[in-house]
């Protein structure tokens, strides 16, 4: 359970407004009253003592629950400290502050204390349009830390795979051609034993077959075919000096990929364990073809605070799967929503695309969208928007998904049966 102090403050009722210009080592703080008069301005270090100084100084101005704080960060230790103290924290977008500063500071002057003042004033003037952040539970924060780290490692593995592929293209094309996926366990084992073209000169069909058997190769291609792929590729250099350098480079890349793959598998186990004990884990894992990792991706970006979303359309907007309408005079246009939680959009659309292979209802929505002329990404977002309404209802009621209780899915099944 969280030890944070609950607040029910409406930002419109606040008497003071705090702006914090976040930096790596030191943060500028500004406090304004309702009229815009500066009440306090100071800096704090990004240390435990600095955070204690911040809460103490703010505590002398007003009770924490009645002193909202705006900051250009949605998370971090400083934000956690403010939430733990009971302050309503309002994450503000850097682009919004930039535009606000340009309209308010005509000289174009910029400084950390000045930015803190701009942020506090933005909060004061636009309080009626802003909402405090809803803190996540410890379960969700722990899962988010693991799932986001996994995402970073997957990106690093993709980059390392591309680097290894480029290295092999330049010096050992046959090793890239022999197996379909150069980041697979058997491909990395092959490169460990044969890191250069020179090291594979004496490789025969019999030796390759023995190697594959030793590695437990499950592919359907016989050794003769694999060896033909290797031999048909452009020949690599056999100069001993150059080969020694190539071997060192290839083995280094193999070590990086091996380590990344091991780390990702470790995090996969951690994700499965944390989803098992998360109060909402069963809900998000219950949807068709979602998988544990994808379910965790959706859950950690969606969050677990029911009061954060009064309607599924709010989630859809956050995920960027609803379009933006721009109307002026006789002109009206509908465009892609760029400003959103991109991690949530990726997670939701990935699930939506997979779900259509297991849910006839989802497949029907996707197929009708494609039939109307929508391209694949657009049709997937339409399906994702439909799924958000279903997920929101299950999440709000803390119930797992059951297609027999899903009105749309049940109606589709009945129509198919009657056809």
N, C-alpha and C positions, 0 to 999 in steps of 0.2 A: 504493500500500500504506500502511496505517496505521503510524505510529511509536509507537503506544501499547504499553506494557509489558503482556504477558499475565500474568494472575493466575489461580490455580486455587483460591483461598481459599474454603472453606466458611465462611459467616458464623458457624456454630456454633463454629468453632475460633478466632475472633478474640478477642484479649485486651483490646482497646480499641475504643471505639465513638465516632464523631464525629457530632455534630449541627450543622447549619448553618441558621440562620434567615436566609433570603435576603431582601434588601431592595434598593432601587434604588441607593443610594449607599454603604451600609455593611452588612456581614454579621456577625452574632454567631456565635461558634464555641464549642462545648463538647465536651470529651473526657471520657468516663467509662471506668473499668475494668470488669472483669466483675462486680465486687461492687456497682457503681453509685456508687463514690466518684469525685468530680470530680478529674480529673488536671490539666486546664487549661481556662481560659475566657478568651477574648479577642475582639477585634473586628478586622476587616480592612476596608480601603476597597475599593470596586469599581474598582480600578486595577491596572495591571501590577505595581506595587510591592506592593499589597495581596495579590495572588495569590501572588507570590513569598514574601511573609511567611508566608502560610498553609502552603504546601508545606514551607517551612523549619522552621516550628514543629512541624508534624506529623512531619517527618522525624526530629526529635530524640526523639520518643515511641516510634515503631516504624517498621519498614520499611513503605513505602507499600502493598505488596501484602497486608499483614496489618493494615491500618488502614481498615476500611470507613467510608464517609461517607454519612449520610442527609441528604437535602435535598428541599425541597418543589418541585423543578423537575426535569423530565426532560431538559432541554437548556440551552444557553447557554454563554457563554465560561467561567464559573466551573466548570461541570460538565466542559467540555472540558479545562480545566487539570488538574482532579483525575484525569480518566481518562488524560490524557497522562502524569501523574506515576506512574500505576500503581495508584491507589486504587480498590477496588471501590466504585462509587457506587450507592446505593439510593434511587431516587426514591420519596417517600412522599406519599400523598394528603393534601391539606390538611384534608379532612373527618375523616380518620382521626386526624390529630394533634389536631384540635379536640376530638374525643370523648375521646381519651387525656388531654388536658390537663384537661378537665372532671372526669375520674375521679381524676386524680392531684393536681391543685391545687385543693383544696376551697375555698380562700378566693376563687377566681376571679381572683386577681392575674394580670396579663399584662404581659410585657416581652420585648424582643428576646432578651436573655441567658437569660431564663426559658424562652422558646420553644425556644432552641437546646438547653437542658438537656432539655426534654420530648422533643424529636426524638431526641437521643442515647439517652435512656432507652427510648424506643419501639423504636429499633433494637436496643438491648441485650436487651430482654425478648422481643421478637418476631423475633429473628434467624432462628429455625428456620422461620418462616413467610414470610420475605422473600427476595428474590433480587436480586443486583446487576444493574444495567442492562447490556445487551450493546451496546457501541458500534457504530454504523453505519460503513460504509466511506465514503471521500471521495466516491465515485460516488453513493452513496445520499443523503448529506447535501447534495450539490450539487443533485441532482434534487429533493429535498424542499424546499429553499429556493425553487426555481423554481415547483414545483407548488403550494405553499401560497400563494406570492405571487399566482399566477394565480387561485387560489380567492378571495383577498381582493379582487382587481380585478374578478372576475365579480360578487361581492356588491356592490361599489361601483357597477358598471354597472347592476345591477338597481335599486339605490336611485336612481341618477341618471335612469334611464328612468322610474321612478315619479314622480319630481319633475317631469320634463318633461311627463309625461302630465297631472299635476295642474295644471300651469301652462297647458297648452293647453285643458284642460277649462274653466278659468276665463276664458280670454281669446281662444282661437283654436281652437274645437272642430273646425272643418272640416279643419284641418291634421292633426289626430289621426285623423280618419275616412278620409282619402283613401287612405292606404296601410295595409296590415294590421299592419305592425310599425314603430313609430315610431323604433326604434333601428337600422333598416336603413339602408344607405348612401344609398338614394334618398330616404328620408324625411328624413334629416338634410340632404341636399343641397337638398331642397325648402324646408325651414325656413330654410336659410341664404339662399336667394333670396327666399323669401316668409315672413318671420318674424312678420308680423301680418296680420290680416284686411284692413287698409287697403292693404297692399302687394300683395294678390291681387285687388283689385277689378276690375282690367282683364284678369285672366287669362281666356283663351278656350280653347276646345277645341283650336284649332290651335297655340297657344302651349304648352299643356300637352303635346300630342303631340310637339312639337319638344324640349321639356325632357326628356321620357322617352327620346327617341331619343338625345339628347346624353348622358344618364346611363347608357345601355345597359340600360334597364329590361327585365327579363326576365319580368315578370308578364304574365298572360294577359288582363288587363282593359284594354280600349281607353280612350283619353283621354276619350271621352264618358261612360263609366261612372265614371271617377275624378272627373271634374268634377262629375257629378251627386252623388256622395258629399259632395264639398266644399260644394256649394250647399245640399244638404238639411240639413246640420248647422246648429245655431243660429248666427246671425250674430255675428261678433266686433265689438268696438268699432272705430270709425273716427276717433275724436277724435285729432287730431295729437299732442297732448301725451301722452295716455295711450298711444298707439301707439308713441311713441318709447321709453317706459319698457318696454313689453312686448317690443319688438324687442331691447333690450339684454339683458333677462332670458332670452329664448328663445335668442339667439345664445350667451350664456354657457353655458347648459345643453347646447347643441349642441357647443360646444367641449370641454366636459368629456366627453361621450359619445364624441366622435371620438377624443380622446386616450386614453381607456380602451380603446376597441376596438383602436386601434393598438398599445397596450402589450400587450394580451392576445394579439394575433397574433404579436408579437415573442416573447413567452414560449412560445407554441405551437411556434415554430420551435426555440427553445432546448430544449424538452422532447423534441421529436423527435430532435434531435442527441444529447442525453444518453441517451435510451433506446437509441439505436443503439450506443453504446459501453459501456453498463452491462452487466456480466457476466450479470445476470439479466434484462436487457431483453427478449431474445428469448423467454424463458419466459413472462413475463407478457403479452407481446403476442400470444401464440399462441392464446389462447382465443377462442371464437366471439363476434363482435360486441363485443369489448372496446374497441377503439380505442386510439390512442396515449396520449391524455390520461388516460382512465380506467385504463389499464394502469399508467401512472406513479403515479396516485393510490393504487392498491392496493399497488404495490411500495414506495413511500416510507413508507407506514404499516405495512406488513407487515415490512419490513426485509430485510436480507441475511445475518443471522447464523443459520446452521443450528442452532447450539446453543441458541438462544433458545426454540425450540418443539420439544419432544420428541414432540408428538402434535398432529394437526390440531384436536382439540377445544380446545386452548389458544388457537389462533388464533380459532376461532369464539367463544370466550368473550370474548377481547379485542375482537372486532368487535361484540359485543352481539347476536349472532344466535342464541344459545342462551338459552332461558328460565331463570328463577331459580325453584327449587322451595323453598317454605317449608312445613315440616311441624312441627306441635306437637300432641301428643296424637292425637286423632282428626281433627284439622283438617289438610288438606293443600291447598296452593294453588300454582299455577304462574303466574308473572307475567313481564311484560316486563323485560328487563335494561336498566336505566338507566345503570349504571356501566360504561362501556366507552370505547374509542377511537371517538368519533363520526365522525371523518373516515374511518376504516377501514370502519365500518358503512355510511356513505353510499356509499363507493366500491364495496364488495362488493355491496350490494343493487342499485346502479345497473347493475353488470355483469350480475348474475343476471337482472334484469328484461329487459335487452337480449338476453341469450343465448338466451332461450326462443324468439326469433324466428328463430334460426339453427340451434339444436340440438334435434332431435326428442326426445332424452333429457331435456333441460332442460324442454322444453314439457310432456312427460308428467308430470314431477314436479310442476310448477306446476299443471297441470290437475287432477291427482288431489288436490292440496291444496285447490284451490278447490271441487272436487266434494264434499269432506268437510266443507265449511262454513266454511273459513278465508277471511278477507277478503284483499284483494290484498296489503297489506303483510306479513301473516302468511305467506301462501303464498310471497312473494318471499324472506322470511327462511329458510323451509324449503329453498327451492332454493339460496339462498346457502350454507347450511350444507352441502349436498351438494357444491357446487362447491368449498368450502374443502378438503374431503378430496382432491379431484382436484388442485387447485392445489398443496396441500402436498406431494403425492407428486411432481409434476413439479418443483417448486421444490427439494425435498430431493435429487432425483436430477439436477438441472440439465438436464432434458430438456424440449423443447417439447411442447405438447399435440398428440396425434394421436388423433382419434376412433376410428380403427380399432384402436388399442391400449387404448382405454378400455373396460374390461369392461362397465360399465353401459350405455354408449352402443351398444356392439356387440351386447349382448343385446337391447336395445330394437329395434335395426334388424332382427335376426334374427326377433324375434317379429312385427314388422310384416310382414316378408316372408312368414312362414308363415301369417299370418291370411287 
